[in-house]
Amino acid sequence: QIIIFVITLYLCYTFYSPAWFSYHPVFMMLGYLGFMSNAIFFERWGANHWTHMNLQLISLACIDFAYYVIYTNKNMAKKNHNTSWHSWIGLGCIILNNIQA
């Protein structure tokens, strides 16, 4: 699991730029790959349940922040929301993620 987290941090580093939009993929990767995969690992192997819960909450915060970034980026660019399959699938994942948390 440490290897996955390190790879995620490396990917986040390579995708980062000072542009507001770049926070979207960075925090999505941190949320899903970095924290949620580790949270599933901790729960699956019978490790500390509280660690699982805290990692899930951190991943939820990262994912919701990434959605906020893309939503405000669309507003700033005066573009329409949810106009692609990518956006609809992503919105569905975020909704299910928030329900499960």
Jmol script that loads the backbone (N, CA, C; Angstrom):
load data "model"
ATOM      1  N   GLN A   1       0.808  -1.194   0.000  1.00  0.00           N
ATOM      2  CA  GLN A   1       0.000   0.000   0.000  1.00  0.00           C
ATOM      3  C   GLN A   1       0.854   1.263   0.000  1.00  0.00           C
ATOM      4  N   ILE A   2       1.984   1.190   0.580  1.00  0.00           N
ATOM      5  CA  ILE A   2       2.869   2.357   0.569  1.00  0.00           C
ATOM      6  C   ILE A   2       3.323   2.645  -0.860  1.00  0.00           C
ATOM      7  N   ILE A   3       3.526   1.592  -1.637  1.00  0.00           N
ATOM      8  CA  ILE A   3       3.950   1.774  -3.027  1.00  0.00           C
ATOM      9  C   ILE A   3       2.875   2.510  -3.813  1.00  0.00           C
ATOM     10  N   ILE A   4       1.607   2.132  -3.635  1.00  0.00           N
ATOM     11  CA  ILE A   4       0.511   2.820  -4.326  1.00  0.00           C
ATOM     12  C   ILE A   4       0.458   4.280  -3.920  1.00  0.00           C
ATOM     13  N   PHE A   5       0.628   4.551  -2.633  1.00  0.00           N
ATOM     14  CA  PHE A   5       0.583   5.930  -2.160  1.00  0.00           C
ATOM     15  C   PHE A   5       1.739   6.748  -2.733  1.00  0.00           C
ATOM     16  N   VAL A   6       2.921   6.177  -2.786  1.00  0.00           N
ATOM     17  CA  VAL A   6       4.085   6.882  -3.338  1.00  0.00           C
ATOM     18  C   VAL A   6       3.884   7.143  -4.837  1.00  0.00           C
ATOM     19  N   ILE A   7       3.369   6.162  -5.564  1.00  0.00           N
ATOM     20  CA  ILE A   7       3.091   6.363  -6.987  1.00  0.00           C
ATOM     21  C   ILE A   7       2.050   7.461  -7.171  1.00  0.00           C
ATOM     22  N   THR A   8       1.040   7.477  -6.324  1.00  0.00           N
ATOM     23  CA  THR A   8       0.016   8.520  -6.396  1.00  0.00           C
ATOM     24  C   THR A   8       0.623   9.895  -6.155  1.00  0.00           C
ATOM     25  N   LEU A   9       1.485  10.008  -5.165  1.00  0.00           N
ATOM     26  CA  LEU A   9       2.134  11.295  -4.907  1.00  0.00           C
ATOM     27  C   LEU A   9       2.990  11.729  -6.091  1.00  0.00           C
ATOM     28  N   TYR A  10       3.678  10.788  -6.715  1.00  0.00           N
ATOM     29  CA  TYR A  10       4.483  11.113  -7.892  1.00  0.00           C
ATOM     30  C   TYR A  10       3.597  11.598  -9.041  1.00  0.00           C
ATOM     31  N   LEU A  11       2.479  10.913  -9.278  1.00  0.00           N
ATOM     32  CA  LEU A  11       1.556  11.349 -10.334  1.00  0.00           C
ATOM     33  C   LEU A  11       0.983  12.726 -10.038  1.00  0.00           C
ATOM     34  N   CYS A  12       0.651  12.970  -8.794  1.00  0.00           N
ATOM     35  CA  CYS A  12       0.144  14.289  -8.415  1.00  0.00           C
ATOM     36  C   CYS A  12       1.192  15.369  -8.671  1.00  0.00           C
ATOM     37  N   TYR A  13       2.422  15.051  -8.384  1.00  0.00           N
ATOM     38  CA  TYR A  13       3.506  15.997  -8.619  1.00  0.00           C
ATOM     39  C   TYR A  13       3.653  16.305 -10.106  1.00  0.00           C
ATOM     40  N   THR A  14       3.526  15.276 -10.946  1.00  0.00           N
ATOM     41  CA  THR A  14       3.698  15.492 -12.383  1.00  0.00           C
ATOM     42  C   THR A  14       2.517  16.246 -12.994  1.00  0.00           C
ATOM     43  N   PHE A  15       1.316  16.087 -12.435  1.00  0.00           N
ATOM     44  CA  PHE A  15       0.139  16.764 -12.983  1.00  0.00           C
ATOM     45  C   PHE A  15      -0.043  18.177 -12.444  1.00  0.00           C
ATOM     46  N   TYR A  16       0.640  18.517 -11.381  1.00  0.00           N
ATOM     47  CA  TYR A  16       0.401  19.802 -10.725  1.00  0.00           C
ATOM     48  C   TYR A  16       0.948  20.956 -11.559  1.00  0.00           C
ATOM     49  N   SER A  17       0.166  22.009 -11.604  1.00  0.00           N
ATOM     50  CA  SER A  17       0.600  23.303 -12.128  1.00  0.00           C
ATOM     51  C   SER A  17      -0.163  24.351 -11.334  1.00  0.00           C
ATOM     52  N   PRO A  18       0.255  25.611 -11.377  1.00  0.00           N
ATOM     53  CA  PRO A  18      -0.434  26.617 -10.567  1.00  0.00           C
ATOM     54  C   PRO A  18      -1.840  26.970 -11.067  1.00  0.00           C
ATOM     55  N   ALA A  19      -2.247  26.441 -12.202  1.00  0.00           N
ATOM     56  CA  ALA A  19      -3.591  26.726 -12.716  1.00  0.00           C
ATOM     57  C   ALA A  19      -4.643  26.100 -11.797  1.00  0.00           C
ATOM     58  N   TRP A  20      -5.785  26.773 -11.660  1.00  0.00           N
ATOM     59  CA  TRP A  20      -6.861  26.302 -10.771  1.00  0.00           C
ATOM     60  C   TRP A  20      -7.352  24.923 -11.209  1.00  0.00           C
ATOM     61  N   PHE A  21      -7.467  24.692 -12.517  1.00  0.00           N
ATOM     62  CA  PHE A  21      -7.969  23.410 -13.015  1.00  0.00           C
ATOM     63  C   PHE A  21      -7.096  22.234 -12.587  1.00  0.00           C
ATOM     64  N   SER A  22      -5.795  22.433 -12.462  1.00  0.00           N
ATOM     65  CA  SER A  22      -4.901  21.312 -12.164  1.00  0.00           C
ATOM     66  C   SER A  22      -5.169  20.695 -10.797  1.00  0.00           C
ATOM     67  N   TYR A  23      -5.843  21.407  -9.919  1.00  0.00           N
ATOM     68  CA  TYR A  23      -6.192  20.819  -8.623  1.00  0.00           C
ATOM     69  C   TYR A  23      -7.226  19.701  -8.767  1.00  0.00           C
ATOM     70  N   HIS A  24      -8.004  19.729  -9.849  1.00  0.00           N
ATOM     71  CA  HIS A  24      -9.024  18.699 -10.045  1.00  0.00           C
ATOM     72  C   HIS A  24      -8.416  17.303 -10.197  1.00  0.00           C
ATOM     73  N   PRO A  25      -7.533  17.052 -11.162  1.00  0.00           N
ATOM     74  CA  PRO A  25      -6.967  15.695 -11.257  1.00  0.00           C
ATOM     75  C   PRO A  25      -6.080  15.330 -10.075  1.00  0.00           C
ATOM     76  N   VAL A  26      -5.391  16.317  -9.514  1.00  0.00           N
ATOM     77  CA  VAL A  26      -4.508  16.032  -8.385  1.00  0.00           C
ATOM     78  C   VAL A  26      -5.309  15.518  -7.185  1.00  0.00           C
ATOM     79  N   PHE A  27      -6.389  16.207  -6.845  1.00  0.00           N
ATOM     80  CA  PHE A  27      -7.161  15.785  -5.677  1.00  0.00           C
ATOM     81  C   PHE A  27      -8.022  14.559  -5.952  1.00  0.00           C
ATOM     82  N   MET A  28      -8.413  14.341  -7.204  1.00  0.00           N
ATOM     83  CA  MET A  28      -9.102  13.085  -7.537  1.00  0.00           C
ATOM     84  C   MET A  28      -8.158  11.897  -7.355  1.00  0.00           C
ATOM     85  N   MET A  29      -6.918  12.048  -7.823  1.00  0.00           N
ATOM     86  CA  MET A  29      -5.941  10.963  -7.648  1.00  0.00           C
ATOM     87  C   MET A  29      -5.644  10.735  -6.172  1.00  0.00           C
ATOM     88  N   LEU A  30      -5.448  11.825  -5.425  1.00  0.00           N
ATOM     89  CA  LEU A  30      -5.190  11.662  -3.994  1.00  0.00           C
ATOM     90  C   LEU A  30      -6.359  10.968  -3.304  1.00  0.00           C
ATOM     91  N   GLY A  31      -7.569  11.397  -3.633  1.00  0.00           N
ATOM     92  CA  GLY A  31      -8.750  10.831  -2.978  1.00  0.00           C
ATOM     93  C   GLY A  31      -8.957   9.364  -3.292  1.00  0.00           C
ATOM     94  N   TYR A  32      -8.990   9.040  -4.583  1.00  0.00           N
ATOM     95  CA  TYR A  32      -9.295   7.661  -4.967  1.00  0.00           C
ATOM     96  C   TYR A  32      -8.092   6.730  -4.851  1.00  0.00           C
ATOM     97  N   LEU A  33      -6.979   7.110  -5.439  1.00  0.00           N
ATOM     98  CA  LEU A  33      -5.815   6.213  -5.429  1.00  0.00           C
ATOM     99  C   LEU A  33      -5.067   6.254  -4.106  1.00  0.00           C
ATOM    100  N   GLY A  34      -4.857   7.447  -3.573  1.00  0.00           N
ATOM    101  CA  GLY A  34      -4.033   7.583  -2.380  1.00  0.00           C
ATOM    102  C   GLY A  34      -4.717   7.151  -1.102  1.00  0.00           C
ATOM    103  N   PHE A  35      -5.894   7.733  -0.843  1.00  0.00           N
ATOM    104  CA  PHE A  35      -6.531   7.495   0.456  1.00  0.00           C
ATOM    105  C   PHE A  35      -7.563   6.371   0.436  1.00  0.00           C
ATOM    106  N   MET A  36      -8.422   6.342  -0.599  1.00  0.00           N
ATOM    107  CA  MET A  36      -9.474   5.324  -0.591  1.00  0.00           C
ATOM    108  C   MET A  36      -8.920   3.915  -0.757  1.00  0.00           C
ATOM    109  N   SER A  37      -7.917   3.738  -1.602  1.00  0.00           N
ATOM    110  CA  SER A  37      -7.350   2.394  -1.754  1.00  0.00           C
ATOM    111  C   SER A  37      -6.717   1.922  -0.447  1.00  0.00           C
ATOM    112  N   ASN A  38      -6.087   2.826   0.278  1.00  0.00           N
ATOM    113  CA  ASN A  38      -5.514   2.453   1.574  1.00  0.00           C
ATOM    114  C   ASN A  38      -6.600   2.194   2.605  1.00  0.00           C
ATOM    115  N   ALA A  39      -7.691   2.943   2.544  1.00  0.00           N
ATOM    116  CA  ALA A  39      -8.793   2.714   3.479  1.00  0.00           C
ATOM    117  C   ALA A  39      -9.398   1.329   3.265  1.00  0.00           C
ATOM    118  N   ILE A  40      -9.577   0.942   2.017  1.00  0.00           N
ATOM    119  CA  ILE A  40     -10.107  -0.395   1.716  1.00  0.00           C
ATOM    120  C   ILE A  40      -9.142  -1.463   2.208  1.00  0.00           C
ATOM    121  N   PHE A  41      -7.859  -1.236   2.022  1.00  0.00           N
ATOM    122  CA  PHE A  41      -6.852  -2.183   2.499  1.00  0.00           C
ATOM    123  C   PHE A  41      -6.939  -2.359   4.015  1.00  0.00           C
ATOM    124  N   PHE A  42      -7.048  -1.266   4.752  1.00  0.00           N
ATOM    125  CA  PHE A  42      -7.101  -1.368   6.216  1.00  0.00           C
ATOM    126  C   PHE A  42      -8.344  -2.098   6.692  1.00  0.00           C
ATOM    127  N   GLU A  43      -9.473  -1.884   6.039  1.00  0.00           N
ATOM    128  CA  GLU A  43     -10.689  -2.566   6.466  1.00  0.00           C
ATOM    129  C   GLU A  43     -10.682  -4.036   6.052  1.00  0.00           C
ATOM    130  N   ARG A  44     -10.181  -4.313   4.873  1.00  0.00           N
ATOM    131  CA  ARG A  44     -10.202  -5.672   4.358  1.00  0.00           C
ATOM    132  C   ARG A  44      -9.325  -6.613   5.178  1.00  0.00           C
ATOM    133  N   TRP A  45      -8.196  -6.138   5.638  1.00  0.00           N
ATOM    134  CA  TRP A  45      -7.277  -7.006   6.364  1.00  0.00           C
ATOM    135  C   TRP A  45      -7.481  -6.958   7.873  1.00  0.00           C
ATOM    136  N   GLY A  46      -8.625  -6.435   8.325  1.00  0.00           N
ATOM    137  CA  GLY A  46      -8.968  -6.472   9.731  1.00  0.00           C
ATOM    138  C   GLY A  46      -8.133  -5.561  10.602  1.00  0.00           C
ATOM    139  N   ALA A  47      -7.500  -4.595   9.989  1.00  0.00           N
ATOM    140  CA  ALA A  47      -6.715  -3.637  10.766  1.00  0.00           C
ATOM    141  C   ALA A  47      -7.672  -2.674  11.463  1.00  0.00           C
ATOM    142  N   ASN A  48      -7.145  -1.655  12.007  1.00  0.00           N
ATOM    143  CA  ASN A  48      -7.903  -0.708  12.799  1.00  0.00           C
ATOM    144  C   ASN A  48      -9.059  -0.107  11.990  1.00  0.00           C
ATOM    145  N   HIS A  49     -10.289  -0.286  12.487  1.00  0.00           N
ATOM    146  CA  HIS A  49     -11.475   0.243  11.802  1.00  0.00           C
ATOM    147  C   HIS A  49     -11.467   1.765  11.796  1.00  0.00           C
ATOM    148  N   TRP A  50     -10.942   2.378  12.829  1.00  0.00           N
ATOM    149  CA  TRP A  50     -10.920   3.840  12.889  1.00  0.00           C
ATOM    150  C   TRP A  50      -9.967   4.418  11.839  1.00  0.00           C
ATOM    151  N   THR A  51      -8.908   3.722  11.554  1.00  0.00           N
ATOM    152  CA  THR A  51      -8.004   4.151  10.486  1.00  0.00           C
ATOM    153  C   THR A  51      -8.738   4.121   9.149  1.00  0.00           C
ATOM    154  N   HIS A  52      -9.509   3.066   8.934  1.00  0.00           N
ATOM    155  CA  HIS A  52     -10.311   2.958   7.718  1.00  0.00           C
ATOM    156  C   HIS A  52     -11.273   4.137   7.607  1.00  0.00           C
ATOM    157  N   MET A  53     -11.963   4.434   8.688  1.00  0.00           N
ATOM    158  CA  MET A  53     -12.942   5.513   8.659  1.00  0.00           C
ATOM    159  C   MET A  53     -12.280   6.874   8.418  1.00  0.00           C
ATOM    160  N   ASN A  54     -11.178   7.125   9.071  1.00  0.00           N
ATOM    161  CA  ASN A  54     -10.484   8.404   8.884  1.00  0.00           C
ATOM    162  C   ASN A  54      -9.953   8.551   7.458  1.00  0.00           C
ATOM    163  N   LEU A  55      -9.406   7.486   6.891  1.00  0.00           N
ATOM    164  CA  LEU A  55      -8.924   7.550   5.511  1.00  0.00           C
ATOM    165  C   LEU A  55     -10.076   7.762   4.534  1.00  0.00           C
ATOM    166  N   GLN A  56     -11.225   7.142   4.797  1.00  0.00           N
ATOM    167  CA  GLN A  56     -12.393   7.355   3.944  1.00  0.00           C
ATOM    168  C   GLN A  56     -12.857   8.814   4.007  1.00  0.00           C
ATOM    169  N   LEU A  57     -12.849   9.404   5.190  1.00  0.00           N
ATOM    170  CA  LEU A  57     -13.266  10.803   5.321  1.00  0.00           C
ATOM    171  C   LEU A  57     -12.293  11.749   4.636  1.00  0.00           C
ATOM    172  N   ILE A  58     -11.004  11.449   4.730  1.00  0.00           N
ATOM    173  CA  ILE A  58     -10.005  12.271   4.028  1.00  0.00           C
ATOM    174  C   ILE A  58     -10.189  12.148   2.526  1.00  0.00           C
ATOM    175  N   SER A  59     -10.429  10.925   2.048  1.00  0.00           N
ATOM    176  CA  SER A  59     -10.643  10.749   0.608  1.00  0.00           C
ATOM    177  C   SER A  59     -11.907  11.457   0.160  1.00  0.00           C
ATOM    178  N   LEU A  60     -12.936  11.427   0.972  1.00  0.00           N
ATOM    179  CA  LEU A  60     -14.178  12.136   0.646  1.00  0.00           C
ATOM    180  C   LEU A  60     -13.935  13.637   0.542  1.00  0.00           C
ATOM    181  N   ALA A  61     -13.171  14.190   1.462  1.00  0.00           N
ATOM    182  CA  ALA A  61     -12.861  15.620   1.416  1.00  0.00           C
ATOM    183  C   ALA A  61     -12.059  15.968   0.160  1.00  0.00           C
ATOM    184  N   CYS A  62     -11.093  15.135  -0.205  1.00  0.00           N
ATOM    185  CA  CYS A  62     -10.297  15.383  -1.416  1.00  0.00           C
ATOM    186  C   CYS A  62     -11.167  15.328  -2.667  1.00  0.00           C
ATOM    187  N   ILE A  63     -12.029  14.333  -2.755  1.00  0.00           N
ATOM    188  CA  ILE A  63     -12.872  14.159  -3.937  1.00  0.00           C
ATOM    189  C   ILE A  63     -13.890  15.285  -4.054  1.00  0.00           C
ATOM    190  N   ASP A  64     -14.501  15.667  -2.934  1.00  0.00           N
ATOM    191  CA  ASP A  64     -15.456  16.771  -2.977  1.00  0.00           C
ATOM    192  C   ASP A  64     -14.777  18.093  -3.319  1.00  0.00           C
ATOM    193  N   PHE A  65     -13.551  18.285  -2.844  1.00  0.00           N
ATOM    194  CA  PHE A  65     -12.812  19.493  -3.206  1.00  0.00           C
ATOM    195  C   PHE A  65     -12.500  19.496  -4.697  1.00  0.00           C
ATOM    196  N   ALA A  66     -12.142  18.339  -5.244  1.00  0.00           N
ATOM    197  CA  ALA A  66     -11.866  18.250  -6.683  1.00  0.00           C
ATOM    198  C   ALA A  66     -13.111  18.580  -7.488  1.00  0.00           C
ATOM    199  N   TYR A  67     -14.290  18.157  -7.017  1.00  0.00           N
ATOM    200  CA  TYR A  67     -15.537  18.515  -7.704  1.00  0.00           C
ATOM    201  C   TYR A  67     -15.781  20.014  -7.609  1.00  0.00           C
ATOM    202  N   TYR A  68     -15.519  20.592  -6.454  1.00  0.00           N
ATOM    203  CA  TYR A  68     -15.670  22.040  -6.286  1.00  0.00           C
ATOM    204  C   TYR A  68     -14.762  22.793  -7.254  1.00  0.00           C
ATOM    205  N   VAL A  69     -13.549  22.315  -7.417  1.00  0.00           N
ATOM    206  CA  VAL A  69     -12.598  22.959  -8.331  1.00  0.00           C
ATOM    207  C   VAL A  69     -13.133  22.941  -9.757  1.00  0.00           C
ATOM    208  N   ILE A  70     -13.596  21.792 -10.225  1.00  0.00           N
ATOM    209  CA  ILE A  70     -14.055  21.711 -11.609  1.00  0.00           C
ATOM    210  C   ILE A  70     -15.334  22.497 -11.793  1.00  0.00           C
ATOM    211  N   TYR A  71     -16.197  22.515 -10.780  1.00  0.00           N
ATOM    212  CA  TYR A  71     -17.448  23.277 -10.872  1.00  0.00           C
ATOM    213  C   TYR A  71     -17.165  24.773 -10.974  1.00  0.00           C
ATOM    214  N   THR A  72     -16.281  25.277 -10.105  1.00  0.00           N
ATOM    215  CA  THR A  72     -15.963  26.707 -10.149  1.00  0.00           C
ATOM    216  C   THR A  72     -15.157  27.063 -11.389  1.00  0.00           C
ATOM    217  N   ASN A  73     -14.330  26.136 -11.879  1.00  0.00           N
ATOM    218  CA  ASN A  73     -13.580  26.383 -13.107  1.00  0.00           C
ATOM    219  C   ASN A  73     -14.536  26.552 -14.296  1.00  0.00           C
ATOM    220  N   LYS A  74     -15.570  25.725 -14.345  1.00  0.00           N
ATOM    221  CA  LYS A  74     -16.577  25.861 -15.408  1.00  0.00           C
ATOM    222  C   LYS A  74     -17.316  27.191 -15.277  1.00  0.00           C
ATOM    223  N   ASN A  75     -17.621  27.591 -14.051  1.00  0.00           N
ATOM    224  CA  ASN A  75     -18.299  28.877 -13.841  1.00  0.00           C
ATOM    225  C   ASN A  75     -17.424  30.036 -14.296  1.00  0.00           C
ATOM    226  N   MET A  76     -16.146  30.002 -13.955  1.00  0.00           N
ATOM    227  CA  MET A  76     -15.241  31.080 -14.343  1.00  0.00           C
ATOM    228  C   MET A  76     -15.093  31.165 -15.864  1.00  0.00           C
ATOM    229  N   ALA A  77     -15.135  30.023 -16.534  1.00  0.00           N
ATOM    230  CA  ALA A  77     -14.996  30.000 -17.985  1.00  0.00           C
ATOM    231  C   ALA A  77     -16.329  30.211 -18.697  1.00  0.00           C
ATOM    232  N   LYS A  78     -17.412  30.346 -17.910  1.00  0.00           N
ATOM    233  CA  LYS A  78     -18.763  30.522 -18.451  1.00  0.00           C
ATOM    234  C   LYS A  78     -19.137  29.396 -19.418  1.00  0.00           C
ATOM    235  N   LYS A  79     -18.821  28.164 -19.011  1.00  0.00           N
ATOM    236  CA  LYS A  79     -19.159  26.979 -19.804  1.00  0.00           C
ATOM    237  C   LYS A  79     -20.279  26.216 -19.115  1.00  0.00           C
ATOM    238  N   ASN A  80     -20.977  25.395 -19.882  1.00  0.00           N
ATOM    239  CA  ASN A  80     -22.054  24.572 -19.331  1.00  0.00           C
ATOM    240  C   ASN A  80     -21.477  23.410 -18.530  1.00  0.00           C
ATOM    241  N   HIS A  81     -22.250  22.973 -17.536  1.00  0.00           N
ATOM    242  CA  HIS A  81     -21.842  21.842 -16.698  1.00  0.00           C
ATOM    243  C   HIS A  81     -22.421  20.545 -17.256  1.00  0.00           C
ATOM    244  N   ASN A  82     -21.740  19.450 -16.963  1.00  0.00           N
ATOM    245  CA  ASN A  82     -22.220  18.096 -17.258  1.00  0.00           C
ATOM    246  C   ASN A  82     -22.616  17.926 -18.718  1.00  0.00           C
ATOM    247  N   THR A  83     -21.681  18.162 -19.603  1.00  0.00           N
ATOM    248  CA  THR A  83     -21.954  18.042 -21.035  1.00  0.00           C
ATOM    249  C   THR A  83     -21.249  16.851 -21.674  1.00  0.00           C
ATOM    250  N   SER A  84     -20.615  15.991 -20.881  1.00  0.00           N
ATOM    251  CA  SER A  84     -19.909  14.831 -21.438  1.00  0.00           C
ATOM    252  C   SER A  84     -20.179  13.603 -20.577  1.00  0.00           C
ATOM    253  N   TRP A  85     -19.842  12.452 -21.139  1.00  0.00           N
ATOM    254  CA  TRP A  85     -19.961  11.209 -20.378  1.00  0.00           C
ATOM    255  C   TRP A  85     -19.042  11.228 -19.167  1.00  0.00           C
ATOM    256  N   HIS A  86     -17.876  11.810 -19.342  1.00  0.00           N
ATOM    257  CA  HIS A  86     -16.910  11.899 -18.247  1.00  0.00           C
ATOM    258  C   HIS A  86     -17.533  12.621 -17.047  1.00  0.00           C
ATOM    259  N   SER A  87     -18.216  13.702 -17.313  1.00  0.00           N
ATOM    260  CA  SER A  87     -18.800  14.477 -16.216  1.00  0.00           C
ATOM    261  C   SER A  87     -19.954  13.730 -15.551  1.00  0.00           C
ATOM    262  N   TRP A  88     -20.781  13.033 -16.334  1.00  0.00           N
ATOM    263  CA  TRP A  88     -21.918  12.310 -15.753  1.00  0.00           C
ATOM    264  C   TRP A  88     -21.461  11.100 -14.937  1.00  0.00           C
ATOM    265  N   ILE A  89     -20.492  10.378 -15.438  1.00  0.00           N
ATOM    266  CA  ILE A  89     -19.966   9.238 -14.677  1.00  0.00           C
ATOM    267  C   ILE A  89     -19.273   9.724 -13.409  1.00  0.00           C
ATOM    268  N   GLY A  90     -18.512  10.807 -13.529  1.00  0.00           N
ATOM    269  CA  GLY A  90     -17.855  11.374 -12.357  1.00  0.00           C
ATOM    270  C   GLY A  90     -18.837  11.852 -11.310  1.00  0.00           C
ATOM    271  N   LEU A  91     -19.905  12.517 -11.753  1.00  0.00           N
ATOM    272  CA  LEU A  91     -20.928  12.989 -10.812  1.00  0.00           C
ATOM    273  C   LEU A  91     -21.609  11.807 -10.117  1.00  0.00           C
ATOM    274  N   GLY A  92     -21.871  10.740 -10.879  1.00  0.00           N
ATOM    275  CA  GLY A  92     -22.458   9.539 -10.273  1.00  0.00           C
ATOM    276  C   GLY A  92     -21.537   8.925  -9.232  1.00  0.00           C
ATOM    277  N   CYS A  93     -20.245   8.875  -9.529  1.00  0.00           N
ATOM    278  CA  CYS A  93     -19.278   8.336  -8.561  1.00  0.00           C
ATOM    279  C   CYS A  93     -19.227   9.180  -7.292  1.00  0.00           C
ATOM    280  N   ILE A  94     -19.261  10.491  -7.475  1.00  0.00           N
ATOM    281  CA  ILE A  94     -19.200  11.385  -6.308  1.00  0.00           C
ATOM    282  C   ILE A  94     -20.453  11.239  -5.452  1.00  0.00           C
ATOM    283  N   ILE A  95     -21.612  11.150  -6.093  1.00  0.00           N
ATOM    284  CA  ILE A  95     -22.852  10.976  -5.337  1.00  0.00           C
ATOM    285  C   ILE A  95     -22.835   9.658  -4.564  1.00  0.00           C
ATOM    286  N   LEU A  96     -22.460   8.576  -5.221  1.00  0.00           N
ATOM    287  CA  LEU A  96     -22.384   7.279  -4.516  1.00  0.00           C
ATOM    288  C   LEU A  96     -21.329   7.307  -3.414  1.00  0.00           C
ATOM    289  N   ASN A  97     -20.240   7.983  -3.654  1.00  0.00           N
ATOM    290  CA  ASN A  97     -19.198   8.123  -2.641  1.00  0.00           C
ATOM    291  C   ASN A  97     -19.720   8.836  -1.407  1.00  0.00           C
ATOM    292  N   ASN A  98     -20.450   9.917  -1.616  1.00  0.00           N
ATOM    293  CA  ASN A  98     -20.986  10.675  -0.485  1.00  0.00           C
ATOM    294  C   ASN A  98     -22.070   9.903   0.259  1.00  0.00           C
ATOM    295  N   ILE A  99     -22.849   9.113  -0.464  1.00  0.00           N
ATOM    296  CA  ILE A  99     -23.886   8.292   0.190  1.00  0.00           C
ATOM    297  C   ILE A  99     -23.228   7.224   1.063  1.00  0.00           C
ATOM    298  N   GLN A 100     -22.179   6.594   0.551  1.00  0.00           N
ATOM    299  CA  GLN A 100     -21.519   5.530   1.304  1.00  0.00           C
ATOM    300  C   GLN A 100     -20.797   6.057   2.539  1.00  0.00           C
ATOM    301  N   ALA A 101     -20.293   7.263   2.454  1.00  0.00           N
ATOM    302  CA  ALA A 101     -19.566   7.815   3.598  1.00  0.00           C
ATOM    303  C   ALA A 101     -20.558   8.139   4.683  1.00  0.00           C
TER     304      ALA A 101
END
end "model"
wireframe off; spacefill off
backbone 0.3
color backbone group
